[in-house]
Amino acid sequence: MADKQNEFGCTLFIDTQDEVPDIVTELTNIQGSAYMIKGQNKVKPSTNEVIDGQFNKYNLWMLKIELREWPDGYLNSAIELMLDLLDREKDKVLSVLKRFPKNHLLCFGYFYEVNPYFVFNKELVKRLNEYNIDIEFDLYCLNE
């Protein structure tokens, strides 16, 4: 048994092309967690310190399910929470995803057990398919 609990989270990224990212909030009534504006200075995520000479290349709207422990869940627990948020304004979100097709869901997990795994049940796959979102995984096995 691992001493630490597995931690999972995910972030939905929507590239709003030449429009300001806040357009997604306006169209969906879902408040984004973060925005990136094309041409503005890049900042270090952990400190918000400006990185001299580096500029954002995209207009991005982001909705985050922050990293947290899921003692009785799998990676899909964070994804299900994201889908619950999107489902509240499903028709509006689907319209936005069609308007801005460059989007993806980045799922991240920190596993503290010897044999990490996650399970996508049929219901989760069906829900993800409705949104037609690309999905990426950033997984870390941190057992000792």
Protein Blocks (a to p, Z undefined) as FASTA:
>chain_A
ZZbdcdddddddddehjacfklmmmmnopacfbdcdehiacddfklopacehiacfbdcd
dddddddddfkbcfklmmmmmmmmmmmmmmmmmmmmmmmmcgcdddddddfbfbdcdddd
fklmmmmmmnopacddddddfbZZ
